[in-house]
Amino acid sequence: MTTPYERLDDWIDRHFDEEVHFLQELVRVPTDTPPGNNAPHAERTAELLTAMGLAPERHAVPDAEVKAAGLESITNLIVRRRFGEGGPTIALNAHGDVVPPGEGWTHDPYGGEIVDGRIYGRATAVSKSDIASFTYALRALEALGAPLKGAVELHVTYDEEYGGEVGPGWLLDKGLTRPDLMIAAGFSYQVVVAHNGCLQMEVTVHGDMAHAAIPDSGTDALQAATHILNALYALNADYLKVRSDVDGISHPYLNVGLIQGGTNTNVIPGKVVLKLDRRMIPDEDPYDVEAAIRKTIEDAAASYRPPRGGSDIRVEIRRLLLARAMKPLAGNAPLVQAIQKHGQELFGEPIPALGTPLYTDVRLYVERGIPGVIYGAGPRTVRESNAKRADEHLELTDLRRATKVIARTLLDLLSV
């Protein structure tokens, strides 16, 4: 006689080709963020879910809120499946937005091509794969027909790359969902219980534009910005000495990811804009971090002296994002234990509970007192999957096994 776990596994095996096709369809609708025109993908996803007999709710975020977040269109989806009365409500959250594909691909980033047991395309690993794994885990649980208590919600949201405030944050603030536990998209070989925070800031350096033939008639904003950049990057040496107590997370660090400025090669630039990213370990206070960054920038600007004279520079500092770190809540223990148990059985190795240096929108659930973990289809590291790089891919065996782990975990948590 087969066990309920074996029956779940068997259902997933028999429907795995459908799951892969579903993932291919998700990959083939672009969701580059920026620009963030993601409502069309939500509509296509809703059509596919409806065809499976699920009933997705479409929650369109008002245009003004979407534009304020720097995006173009967002419709978030919720699928609700209630079983018996009582028991917890468990949310499964995966995001459909992605960073643009960039250069260097040898496979179509929107093709969903399958080669040698791998599926290639943007978001095959992060995180359209888990829209698929969570959907098919829920379907397998439904097909089992076991007596259960509680509910499962599938949350498909569309602004994780911009912080999640008009994705899960918006759903939670509007009172559209309030789960008891949640699992968010991640990788299969560990269950993540904590992650870094992220501070993003925009620094605008104002000089005085001038003709390149008469450089002393102006103040070069780029030279001034370089002075500020050197002060910012010097902080990384100090950050190496700040260690986290969370296993899997090492130290803070700072990166400047975007520099814009100037009008032409024969013009001294009068304005340069820097955008920086400061990763914060869970042990840090985000407001202290921001204050320290601002002081570093202001001190560097005050100490800058134009080499050929000229006027003083002026600096504007604007916060773009403050994403707090995710810290483990005590109530996540049932999630961790179930995932570790089934992960070890299906993957054949222990599944550690760790922190990650990434930041995600899971924090928005945890900040509201909802215990959550990160677990899903993928390899051991972001680097292995080429996530956010050319030729992002996923091993189909990892997709199959992760789907089974999620289905079994739901069964454990909802069983009468």
C-alpha positions as CSV (number, residue, x, y, z in Angstrom):
1,M,0.0,0.0,0.0
2,T,1.4,3.4,-1.0
3,T,1.8,6.3,1.5
4,P,0.3,9.7,1.0
5,Y,3.8,11.0,0.2
6,E,4.3,8.4,-2.5
7,R,0.9,9.3,-4.0
8,L,1.9,13.0,-4.1
9,D,5.2,12.1,-5.7
10,D,3.4,9.9,-8.3
11,W,0.9,12.7,-9.2
12,I,3.8,15.2,-9.7
13,D,5.7,12.6,-11.9
14,R,2.7,12.0,-14.1
15,H,2.0,15.7,-14.6
16,F,5.6,16.9,-14.7
17,D,5.6,17.5,-18.5
18,E,2.6,19.8,-17.9
19,E,4.5,21.6,-15.2
20,V,7.5,22.2,-17.5
21,H,5.2,23.4,-20.3
22,F,3.6,25.8,-17.8
23,L,7.0,27.2,-16.9
24,Q,7.9,27.6,-20.5
25,E,4.7,29.7,-21.1
26,L,5.6,31.8,-18.1
27,V,9.1,32.4,-19.4
28,R,7.9,33.3,-22.9
29,V,6.1,36.5,-21.7
30,P,8.7,39.1,-20.9
31,T,8.6,40.9,-17.5
32,D,11.7,43.1,-17.7
33,T,11.8,45.4,-14.7
34,P,12.6,48.1,-15.5
35,P,10.5,49.1,-17.3
36,G,8.0,47.0,-15.3
37,N,5.1,46.5,-17.6
38,N,4.0,43.3,-15.9
39,A,0.2,43.3,-16.0
40,P,0.3,41.3,-19.4
41,H,2.2,38.5,-17.7
42,A,-0.2,38.4,-14.8
43,E,-3.1,38.1,-17.3
44,R,-1.4,35.2,-19.1
45,T,-0.6,33.5,-15.8
46,A,-4.2,33.9,-14.7
47,E,-5.4,32.3,-18.0
48,L,-3.2,29.3,-17.5
49,L,-4.2,28.9,-13.9
50,T,-7.9,29.1,-14.8
51,A,-7.4,26.4,-17.4
52,M,-6.2,24.2,-14.6
53,G,-9.4,24.7,-12.6
54,L,-7.9,27.2,-10.2
55,A,-9.5,30.5,-9.6
56,P,-7.0,33.4,-9.6
57,E,-8.1,36.7,-8.2
58,R,-6.7,39.7,-10.1
59,H,-5.7,42.6,-7.9
60,A,-4.6,45.5,-10.1
61,V,-2.5,48.1,-8.3
62,P,-3.7,51.7,-9.2
63,D,-1.6,53.4,-11.8
64,A,-0.5,56.3,-9.5
65,E,1.0,53.8,-7.0
66,V,2.7,51.8,-9.7
67,K,4.2,54.9,-11.3
68,A,5.4,56.2,-7.9
69,A,7.2,52.9,-7.5
70,G,9.0,53.5,-10.8
71,L,7.1,50.8,-12.7
72,E,4.5,50.8,-15.5
73,S,1.8,48.2,-14.6
74,I,1.2,45.6,-12.0
75,T,-1.6,43.1,-11.4
76,N,-0.9,40.8,-8.4
77,L,-2.6,37.4,-8.3
78,I,-4.0,35.3,-5.4
79,V,-5.3,31.8,-5.7
80,R,-7.0,30.6,-2.5
81,R,-7.7,26.9,-1.8
82,R,-9.6,26.2,1.5
83,F,-9.7,22.7,2.8
84,G,-11.3,21.9,6.2
85,E,-12.1,24.4,8.9
86,G,-9.4,25.3,11.3
87,G,-5.7,24.8,10.6
88,P,-3.3,27.4,9.3
89,T,-3.4,29.4,6.1
90,I,-0.1,28.9,4.2
91,A,1.0,31.4,1.5
92,L,3.3,30.4,-1.3
93,N,4.8,33.5,-2.8
94,A,6.8,33.8,-6.1
95,H,7.5,36.8,-8.2
96,G,7.1,37.2,-11.9
97,D,9.2,40.3,-12.5
98,V,12.8,39.9,-13.7
99,V,15.8,42.0,-14.4
100,P,16.4,42.6,-18.2
101,P,18.3,39.8,-19.9
102,G,21.4,41.8,-20.9
103,E,24.0,40.5,-23.3
104,G,25.9,37.2,-23.8
105,W,23.1,34.8,-24.2
106,T,23.6,31.6,-26.3
107,H,19.9,30.7,-25.8
108,D,16.8,32.8,-26.3
109,P,16.2,34.5,-22.9
110,Y,12.4,34.2,-23.6
111,G,12.5,30.8,-25.3
112,G,12.2,28.3,-22.5
113,E,14.5,26.0,-24.5
114,I,15.2,22.6,-23.0
115,V,18.8,21.3,-23.6
116,D,20.4,18.3,-21.8
117,G,17.9,18.3,-18.9
118,R,18.0,22.0,-18.3
119,I,15.5,24.7,-19.1
120,Y,17.0,28.1,-20.2
121,G,15.6,31.5,-20.0
122,R,15.2,34.6,-17.9
123,A,13.5,33.7,-14.6
124,T,13.8,29.9,-15.1
125,A,15.7,29.9,-11.7
126,V,14.5,33.2,-10.1
127,S,11.6,32.9,-9.8
128,K,9.0,31.9,-12.4
129,S,10.2,28.3,-11.7
130,D,8.5,28.6,-8.3
131,I,5.3,29.9,-9.7
132,A,5.3,26.5,-11.4
133,S,6.5,24.4,-8.4
134,F,4.1,26.0,-6.0
135,T,1.2,25.7,-8.4
136,Y,1.8,22.0,-9.1
137,A,2.4,21.3,-5.4
138,L,-1.0,22.7,-4.6
139,R,-2.6,20.7,-7.5
140,A,-1.0,17.5,-6.2
141,L,-2.3,18.2,-2.7
142,E,-5.8,18.8,-4.1
143,A,-5.6,15.5,-6.1
144,L,-4.7,13.6,-3.1
145,G,-8.1,14.1,-1.5
146,A,-6.8,13.6,2.0
147,P,-8.7,15.1,5.0
148,L,-7.0,18.4,5.7
149,K,-7.5,21.5,7.8
150,G,-6.6,25.0,6.8
151,A,-5.9,26.7,3.5
152,V,-3.2,27.3,0.9
153,E,-2.8,30.6,-1.0
154,L,-0.7,31.1,-4.1
155,H,0.6,34.7,-4.3
156,V,2.1,35.8,-7.7
157,T,3.5,39.3,-7.4
158,Y,5.4,41.6,-9.7
159,D,7.8,44.0,-8.0
160,E,10.3,42.0,-6.1
161,E,13.1,43.5,-8.1
162,Y,12.0,47.0,-6.9
163,G,11.4,46.0,-3.3
164,G,8.0,44.4,-3.1
165,E,6.1,47.4,-1.7
166,V,3.5,47.2,-4.5
167,G,3.6,43.4,-4.6
168,P,3.1,41.5,-1.4
169,G,3.4,44.7,0.6
170,W,0.4,46.1,-1.2
171,L,-1.6,42.9,-0.8
172,L,-0.9,42.8,2.9
173,D,-1.5,46.5,3.5
174,K,-4.9,46.3,1.7
175,G,-6.0,43.4,3.9
176,L,-6.3,41.1,0.9
177,T,-4.3,38.4,2.7
178,R,-3.1,37.5,6.2
179,P,-1.6,34.1,6.2
180,D,-0.3,32.3,9.2
181,L,2.9,30.9,7.6
182,M,4.5,31.5,4.2
183,I,7.1,30.0,1.9
184,A,8.8,32.2,-0.8
185,A,10.7,31.3,-3.9
186,G,14.3,30.1,-3.3
187,F,16.7,27.3,-4.0
188,S,16.4,23.6,-3.2
189,Y,19.5,22.7,-1.2
190,Q,18.9,24.9,1.8
191,V,16.0,26.5,3.6
192,V,16.7,30.2,4.1
193,V,15.6,31.7,7.4
194,A,17.2,35.1,7.3
195,H,18.6,37.5,4.7
196,N,20.3,40.8,4.3
197,G,18.7,44.2,4.1
198,C,19.3,46.7,1.3
199,L,19.7,50.4,1.3
200,Q,19.7,52.1,-2.2
201,M,20.5,55.8,-2.5
202,E,20.8,58.3,-5.3
203,V,23.6,60.9,-5.1
204,T,23.4,63.9,-7.4
205,V,26.6,65.9,-7.7
206,H,26.2,69.4,-9.1
207,G,29.2,71.3,-10.5
208,D,29.3,74.0,-13.2
209,M,29.2,73.0,-16.9
210,A,31.9,74.5,-19.1
211,H,33.6,74.2,-22.5
212,A,36.4,71.6,-22.4
213,A,38.7,74.1,-24.0
214,I,38.3,76.4,-21.0
215,P,38.1,74.0,-18.1
216,D,38.8,76.5,-15.4
217,S,35.6,78.4,-16.3
218,G,33.6,75.6,-14.7
219,T,33.6,72.9,-11.9
220,D,33.9,69.3,-13.1
221,A,31.1,67.3,-11.4
222,L,32.6,64.0,-12.5
223,Q,35.9,64.7,-10.7
224,A,34.0,65.7,-7.6
225,A,31.9,62.5,-7.9
226,T,35.1,60.5,-8.2
227,H,36.2,62.0,-4.9
228,I,33.0,60.9,-3.3
229,L,33.2,57.5,-4.9
230,N,36.6,56.9,-3.4
231,A,35.3,57.8,0.0
232,L,32.3,55.4,-0.4
233,Y,34.4,52.5,-1.6
234,A,36.9,53.0,1.2
235,L,34.1,52.0,3.6
236,N,34.2,48.4,2.3
237,A,37.6,47.9,4.1
238,D,35.8,48.7,7.4
239,Y,32.8,46.6,6.5
240,L,35.0,43.5,6.3
241,K,35.5,43.8,10.1
242,V,31.8,43.8,10.8
243,R,30.7,40.1,11.0
244,S,27.2,38.7,11.3
245,D,26.1,36.2,13.8
246,V,23.8,34.6,11.2
247,D,25.2,31.4,9.6
248,G,25.5,32.0,5.8
249,I,25.8,35.8,6.1
250,S,29.3,37.3,6.3
251,H,29.6,41.1,6.3
252,P,28.1,44.3,4.9
253,Y,29.3,45.8,1.6
254,L,28.6,48.7,-0.7
255,N,28.4,48.9,-4.5
256,V,27.8,51.8,-6.9
257,G,25.9,50.2,-9.7
258,L,24.9,53.2,-11.9
259,I,26.7,56.4,-12.9
260,Q,25.1,58.9,-15.3
261,G,26.3,62.4,-16.3
262,G,27.7,64.8,-18.8
263,T,26.3,66.0,-22.1
264,N,29.2,65.5,-24.6
265,T,32.9,64.7,-24.8
266,N,33.8,68.4,-25.3
267,V,31.9,69.7,-22.3
268,I,33.0,69.7,-18.6
269,P,30.1,67.8,-16.9
270,G,27.9,69.9,-14.7
271,K,25.9,67.1,-13.1
272,V,26.7,63.5,-12.3
273,V,24.2,61.0,-10.7
274,L,25.4,58.0,-8.7
275,K,23.2,55.1,-7.5
276,L,24.5,53.0,-4.7
277,D,23.5,49.8,-3.1
278,R,24.5,49.0,0.5
279,R,23.7,45.5,1.8
280,M,23.0,45.4,5.5
281,I,23.4,42.3,7.7
282,P,20.6,41.4,10.1
283,D,22.7,42.6,13.0
284,E,22.7,46.2,11.8
285,D,20.3,49.1,12.4
286,P,19.2,50.4,8.9
287,Y,18.7,54.0,10.1
288,D,22.2,54.1,11.6
289,V,23.6,52.7,8.3
290,E,21.8,55.4,6.3
291,A,23.0,58.2,8.6
292,A,26.6,56.9,8.3
293,I,26.4,56.8,4.5
294,R,25.0,60.3,4.3
295,K,27.8,61.6,6.6
296,T,30.4,60.0,4.4
297,I,29.0,61.6,1.3
298,E,28.6,65.0,3.0
299,D,32.1,65.0,4.5
300,A,33.6,64.0,1.1
301,A,31.7,66.8,-0.7
302,A,32.8,69.3,1.9
303,S,36.5,68.3,1.6
304,Y,36.5,68.4,-2.3
305,R,38.6,71.3,-3.8
306,P,38.3,71.8,-7.6
307,P,41.8,71.5,-9.0
308,R,41.5,74.6,-11.2
309,G,39.6,76.7,-8.9
310,G,35.9,77.2,-9.6
311,S,32.8,77.2,-7.5
312,D,32.0,74.7,-4.7
313,I,30.0,71.6,-5.6
314,R,26.5,70.9,-4.3
315,V,25.3,67.4,-3.4
316,E,21.7,66.0,-3.2
317,I,21.1,62.7,-1.5
318,R,17.9,60.7,-1.9
319,R,16.8,57.4,-0.5
320,L,15.5,55.0,-3.2
321,L,14.9,51.9,-1.1
322,L,15.2,50.8,2.5
323,A,14.5,47.0,2.6
324,R,15.0,45.7,6.1
325,A,16.8,42.4,6.8
326,M,14.7,39.3,7.3
327,K,15.1,37.9,10.8
328,P,13.8,34.4,11.7
329,L,10.6,34.3,13.8
330,A,10.2,31.5,16.3
331,G,7.0,30.3,14.5
332,N,8.9,29.2,11.4
333,A,10.0,25.9,13.1
334,P,7.3,23.7,11.5
335,L,8.2,25.0,8.0
336,V,11.9,24.5,8.6
337,Q,11.5,21.0,10.0
338,A,9.1,19.7,7.3
339,I,11.2,21.1,4.4
340,Q,14.4,19.7,5.9
341,K,12.9,16.2,6.5
342,H,11.5,15.9,3.0
343,G,14.4,17.7,1.3
344,Q,16.8,15.3,2.8
345,E,14.8,12.3,1.7
346,L,14.3,13.5,-1.9
347,F,17.7,15.1,-2.5
348,G,19.7,12.6,-0.6
349,E,21.6,15.1,1.6
350,P,21.0,17.2,4.7
351,I,19.2,20.5,4.0
352,P,20.7,23.3,6.2
353,A,18.8,26.3,7.6
354,L,20.9,29.3,6.7
355,G,20.9,33.0,6.0
356,T,21.6,34.5,2.6
357,P,23.3,37.8,1.5
358,L,20.4,38.4,-0.9
359,Y,17.4,40.5,0.0
360,T,13.9,39.6,-0.9
361,D,10.3,40.6,-0.4
362,V,9.8,37.9,2.2
363,R,10.8,40.4,4.7
364,L,7.4,42.2,4.1
365,Y,5.6,39.2,5.5
366,V,8.0,38.7,8.4
367,E,7.9,42.4,9.4
368,R,4.1,41.9,9.9
369,G,4.7,38.9,12.2
370,I,4.1,36.2,9.7
371,P,6.8,33.4,10.0
372,G,8.3,32.6,6.6
373,V,11.1,30.8,4.9
374,I,12.7,30.8,1.5
375,Y,12.7,27.5,-0.4
376,G,12.1,26.5,-4.0
377,A,13.5,25.1,-7.2
378,G,17.1,25.7,-8.0
379,P,20.8,24.8,-7.4
380,R,22.9,25.5,-4.3
381,T,23.9,29.0,-5.3
382,V,22.8,31.9,-7.5
383,R,26.1,31.6,-9.4
384,E,25.4,28.0,-10.4
385,S,22.0,29.0,-12.0
386,N,23.4,32.1,-13.8
387,A,20.4,34.0,-12.2
388,K,20.5,37.6,-13.4
389,R,23.2,36.7,-15.9
390,A,23.3,35.3,-19.4
391,D,22.0,31.8,-19.9
392,E,20.0,31.5,-16.7
393,H,18.9,28.0,-16.4
394,L,17.3,25.3,-14.1
395,E,17.9,21.6,-13.8
396,L,14.6,20.0,-14.4
397,T,15.4,17.3,-11.8
398,D,15.6,20.1,-9.2
399,L,12.2,21.5,-10.3
400,R,10.6,18.0,-9.9
401,R,12.1,17.3,-6.5
402,A,11.4,20.8,-5.1
403,T,7.8,20.5,-6.2
404,K,7.5,17.2,-4.2
405,V,9.1,18.8,-1.1
406,I,6.6,21.6,-1.2
407,A,3.7,19.3,-1.7
408,R,4.8,17.0,1.2
409,T,5.4,20.0,3.5
410,L,1.9,21.3,2.8
411,L,0.5,17.9,3.6
412,D,2.3,17.8,6.9
413,L,1.2,21.2,8.0
414,L,-2.5,20.8,7.0
415,S,-3.1,17.1,8.0
416,V,-5.9,16.5,10.4
